[in-house]
Amino acid sequence: MELDLKPLALTGVESKRPVIIAGPCSAETEEQVMTSATQLAGKGIKIFRAGIWKPRTKPGGFEGVGVDGLPWLKRVKEETGMLVSTEVATAKHVYECLKAGIDILWVGARTTANPFAVQEIADALKGVDIPVLVKNPVNPDLELWIGALERINGAGLKRLGAIHRGFSSYDKKIYRNLPQWHIPIELRRRIPNLPIFCDPSHIGGKRELIAPLCQQAMDLGFDGILVESHCNPDAAWSDASQQVTPDVLSYILNLLVIRKDAQSTENLNELRNQIDECDNNIIEILSKRMRICREIGTFKKEHDMTILQTVRYNEILDKRGAQGALCGMDSDFIKHVFEAIHEESVRQQMEIINK
């Protein structure tokens, strides 16, 4: 399904990169909301964000003030001139936000993962022209992400955008949520005219990671940033460690290097030609490797051997990972490449054995 989109066209907001949406993780009190908004507006931020309803992983934590906080956002809009935005997860949330005059809605990662919930939101938005941003699902599933966008677009909404907030992983490393940049990159390839925002707060989980993540997003051509900024981050009622003050946010944004989306110089074209030649060579080598794998499959069939030889497979992964590291590449990247190659080798050998 091809999305029928039109520009976000946000009133009073320049369309140039990056579009910044900033504010606290949660709307906690009217004073906290107004103080944060006033400070951000003073830094030139045009769009304010705050969570009114906060779905938490486990019960017992602060889950938002609910509809009582919507008048606070309305006051932000009236007194600062900023556009205001918040997350919706149910049809009731949508109705309450529309009544309160909220300018931009976003769908959270947990909701995106549930097609029933997304469809409920889409049905509630029929006949409304409002920008809606859709976060990636918690799991790295591009089709699920696109499916959520398609459902909302199918309800007649054309001012859509995506928010990349990273993907949950049992094995936590540097980031709270793994970036897996290749997934939003593929989303951009599939839907070129879809604006993509980066949520560095949820990817990083630590305020010191926000600056480098913002720069990475800009280097990848993202259109905007959705970032958490609180007037007193250390006292925040939710996700304190990933929020920054408006002053710090302003410092981060002022240091961003915004590069041109594309250049078509002769030198770049020549380098791209070299890449094409390398890719052709890789495909030829892979074709030769698969031919050898098929011969191995025939041998295994004739000698009644199992396809999977675990010791050999582990040996390949370890050796190739080490070789890649010596050549200046990440060993995990090389392992992923050879895992994919091995998967195709097994598939081809299965065809031979089952003939």
C-alpha positions in Angstrom: 0.0 0.0 0.0 1.4 3.4 -1.0 0.8 6.1 1.6 -1.1 9.2 0.5 0.9 11.9 2.3 1.2 15.7 2.3 3.7 17.9 4.2 3.3 18.3 8.0 2.8 22.0 7.4 3.1 23.0 11.1 1.8 26.5 11.8 4.6 28.9 12.7 7.3 26.3 12.3 9.9 26.5 9.6 10.1 23.4 7.5 13.9 23.4 7.4 15.8 20.6 9.3 15.7 19.9 12.1 12.2 20.4 13.4 12.5 20.3 17.2 9.8 19.0 19.5 10.8 19.3 23.1 9.4 19.2 26.6 9.3 17.0 29.7 8.6 13.3 29.6 5.5 13.8 31.8 3.3 16.7 32.6 3.6 16.6 36.4 2.2 19.8 37.7 0.9 23.0 36.1 3.9 24.9 37.4 6.4 22.4 36.0 4.7 22.4 32.6 4.6 26.2 32.4 8.2 26.7 33.7 9.6 24.1 31.2 7.5 25.6 28.3 8.5 29.2 29.1 12.2 28.3 29.2 12.0 26.3 26.0 10.1 29.0 24.2 12.8 31.4 25.3 15.3 29.2 23.5 13.4 29.4 20.2 11.6 26.0 20.5 8.3 26.1 18.6 6.7 22.8 19.6 6.1 21.6 23.1 5.7 18.0 24.2 4.6 16.4 27.4 3.1 13.0 28.3 -0.4 13.3 29.7 -1.0 9.5 29.9 2.1 7.5 30.7 2.0 3.8 30.0 4.6 2.1 32.2 6.2 -1.3 31.8 5.1 -2.2 35.3 2.3 -0.9 37.5 3.0 1.2 40.5 4.9 4.1 38.9 3.7 7.5 37.9 1.3 6.9 35.0 0.4 10.5 34.1 -2.0 13.1 35.4 -4.5 12.3 32.7 -7.1 14.7 31.3 -6.4 17.2 34.2 -3.1 18.0 32.4 -4.7 19.0 29.1 -5.7 22.5 30.2 -2.0 23.0 31.1 -1.0 22.3 27.5 -3.8 24.6 26.4 -2.3 27.4 28.6 1.2 26.7 27.1 -0.3 27.3 23.7 -2.1 30.5 24.7 0.8 32.1 26.7 3.9 31.0 24.6 2.4 30.6 21.1 4.0 27.2 20.9 2.3 24.2 19.3 1.5 21.5 21.8 1.8 17.7 21.4 1.2 14.6 23.4 0.9 10.8 23.1 -2.4 9.0 22.6 -3.0 5.3 23.1 -6.8 4.9 23.0 -9.8 6.4 21.2 -10.7 8.3 24.5 -7.3 9.9 24.5 -7.9 11.1 21.0 -11.3 12.6 21.8 -10.0 14.4 24.8 -7.0 15.8 22.9 -9.1 17.0 20.1 -11.5 18.8 22.5 -8.5 20.5 24.2 -7.1 21.7 20.9 -3.9 19.7 20.9 -1.9 20.4 17.7 0.1 17.2 17.2 -0.5 13.7 18.4 1.9 10.8 18.5 1.4 7.0 18.9 3.8 5.3 21.4 5.9 2.3 20.8 3.8 -0.1 22.9 0.7 1.0 21.0 2.3 0.7 17.6 3.0 -2.9 18.4 -0.8 -3.6 18.8 -2.7 -3.3 15.5 -6.0 -3.4 17.3 -5.1 -0.3 19.4 -3.7 1.5 16.3 -7.0 0.8 14.4 -9.0 2.2 17.3 -7.0 5.4 17.2 -7.3 5.6 13.4 -11.1 5.2 13.6 -11.3 7.9 16.2 -9.3 10.3 13.9 -11.5 9.8 10.8 -12.5 13.2 9.3 -9.8 15.1 11.3 -6.8 16.8 9.7 -4.1 16.7 12.4 -0.4 15.8 12.2 0.2 12.3 13.7 3.6 10.9 14.4 4.1 7.1 14.9 6.9 5.7 17.0 8.5 2.4 15.9 7.2 -0.7 17.8 9.2 -1.9 20.7 10.4 -4.9 18.6 12.4 -4.4 15.4 9.6 -5.0 13.0 9.5 -2.6 10.0 6.3 -4.1 8.6 4.5 -3.5 11.9 5.7 0.1 11.9 4.6 0.6 8.3 1.3 -1.1 9.0 0.5 1.4 11.8 1.2 4.3 9.4 -1.0 2.6 6.8 -3.9 2.2 9.2 -3.8 5.9 10.2 -3.4 7.0 6.6 -6.3 4.7 5.6 -8.5 6.8 8.0 -7.8 9.8 5.8 -4.9 11.4 7.7 -2.2 12.6 5.4 0.1 14.7 7.6 2.0 11.8 9.1 5.6 11.3 10.4 7.6 8.5 12.0 9.6 8.6 15.3 12.6 6.4 15.7 13.0 5.6 19.4 15.1 2.5 19.2 14.2 -1.1 19.9 14.0 -3.1 23.1 16.7 -5.7 23.8 17.1 -8.2 26.6 20.9 -7.8 26.4 21.3 -4.1 27.4 24.6 -2.4 26.3 25.3 1.3 25.9 21.8 2.3 24.9 18.4 2.0 26.6 17.0 1.0 23.3 19.2 -0.2 20.4 19.2 2.3 17.5 19.4 -0.3 14.7 19.7 2.6 12.3 19.2 0.3 9.3 15.5 0.0 10.1 14.6 3.7 9.8 17.0 3.9 6.8 14.9 1.2 5.2 11.7 3.0 6.1 13.1 6.1 4.4 13.9 4.0 1.3 10.4 2.5 1.3 8.5 5.8 2.0 10.8 8.6 0.8 8.4 11.5 1.5 7.7 10.4 5.1 9.2 12.8 7.7 11.3 10.9 10.3 12.1 12.2 13.7 14.7 10.8 16.1 13.9 10.3 19.8 17.4 10.4 21.4 16.0 10.4 24.9 14.5 6.9 24.6 17.3 5.5 22.5 20.0 6.7 24.9 18.3 6.5 28.2 21.1 8.8 29.5 21.3 12.5 29.0 25.0 12.4 28.0 24.1 10.3 24.9 21.5 12.8 23.6 24.0 15.1 21.8 25.8 12.3 19.8 22.5 10.7 19.0 21.1 13.9 17.7 24.1 14.4 15.5 23.9 10.8 14.1 20.2 11.4 13.2 21.1 14.6 11.4 24.0 12.9 9.6 21.5 10.2 8.4 19.1 12.9 7.0 16.4 12.7 9.7 13.9 15.6 9.5 13.5 16.4 13.2 14.1 15.5 16.8 11.7 14.7 19.6 13.6 15.2 22.8 12.8 15.3 26.5 13.6 18.6 28.3 12.6 19.3 31.9 13.1 22.5 34.0 14.5 20.2 36.8 15.4 16.9 35.3 16.8 15.3 38.5 13.4 15.8 40.2 11.4 14.4 37.2 8.6 11.9 38.1 9.5 9.7 35.1 12.7 9.0 33.2 14.8 11.5 35.0 18.1 10.2 33.7 17.3 10.9 30.1 16.0 14.5 30.4 18.0 17.7 30.0 17.4 21.3 31.0 16.3 23.8 28.3 19.7 25.4 28.6 21.5 22.1 27.9 19.2 21.3 25.1 19.9 24.7 23.5 23.6 24.1 23.8 23.2 20.7 22.1 21.2 22.0 19.3 23.5 24.9 18.6 26.4 22.5 18.2 24.6 20.3 15.6 26.2 20.2 12.2 23.4 20.1 9.6 24.7 18.7 6.3 23.1 19.0 2.9 20.7 16.1 2.1 22.5 15.3 -1.2 25.4 16.3 -3.4 25.9 15.3 -7.0 29.5 16.2 -7.6 31.7 14.4 -10.1 33.9 13.1 -7.3 30.9 11.6 -5.4 29.6 10.0 -8.6 33.1 8.4 -9.2 33.1 7.0 -5.7 29.6 5.6 -6.1 30.8 3.9 -9.3 33.5 2.3 -7.3 30.9 1.1 -4.8 28.8 -0.4 -7.6 31.9 -2.2 -8.8 32.6 -3.6 -5.3 29.0 -4.7 -5.0 29.2 -6.5 -8.3 32.3 -8.3 -7.1 30.7 -9.2 -3.8 27.7 -10.8 -5.7 30.0 -12.7 -8.0 32.0 -14.1 -5.0 28.8 -15.0 -3.1 27.6 -16.8 -6.2 30.8 -18.8 -6.3 30.5 -19.5 -2.5 26.9 -20.8 -2.9 28.0 -23.0 -5.8 30.6 -24.6 -3.5 27.9 -24.9 -0.7 25.6 -26.8 -3.1 28.5 -29.2 -3.9 28.9 -29.7 -0.1 25.2 -30.3 0.1 25.4 -33.0 -2.5 28.3 -34.6 -0.6 26.3 -34.6 2.6 23.4 -36.2 0.9 25.5 -39.0 -0.6 27.1 -39.6 2.8 24.0 -39.3 4.9 25.3 -36.3 6.9 23.3 -33.6 8.7 23.3 -30.2 7.1 24.2 -28.2 10.2 27.8 -28.7 11.4 27.8 -26.6 14.5 31.6 -26.7 15.2 32.4 -25.6 11.7 29.8 -22.8 11.8 31.1 -21.4 15.1 34.6 -21.6 13.7 33.6 -19.5 10.7 31.8 -16.9 12.8 34.7 -16.4 15.2 37.4 -16.4 12.5 35.5 -14.0 10.1 34.7 -11.7 13.0 38.3 -11.5 14.0 39.4 -10.9 10.4 36.8 -8.1 10.0 38.1 -6.4 13.2 41.7 -6.5 11.8 40.3 -4.8 8.7 38.8 -2.0 10.6 35.2 -3.3 10.7 33.0 -4.1 13.7 33.3 -7.9 14.5 29.6 -8.1 15.3 28.8 -6.6 11.9 30.9 -9.2 10.1 29.2 -12.0 12.2 25.8 -10.7 11.2 26.9 -10.8 7.5 28.1 -14.4 7.8 25.0 -15.5 9.7 22.9 -14.3 6.7 25.3 -16.0 4.3 25.1 -19.2 6.3 21.3 -19.1 6.4 21.2 -18.9 2.6 23.8 -21.7 2.4 21.6 -23.9 4.6 18.5 -23.1 2.5 20.2 -24.2 -0.7 21.6 -27.4 0.9 18.1 -28.2 2.2 16.8 -28.0 -1.3 19.4 -30.5 -2.5 19.0 -33.0 0.4 15.2 -33.0 0.1 15.1 -33.5 -3.7 
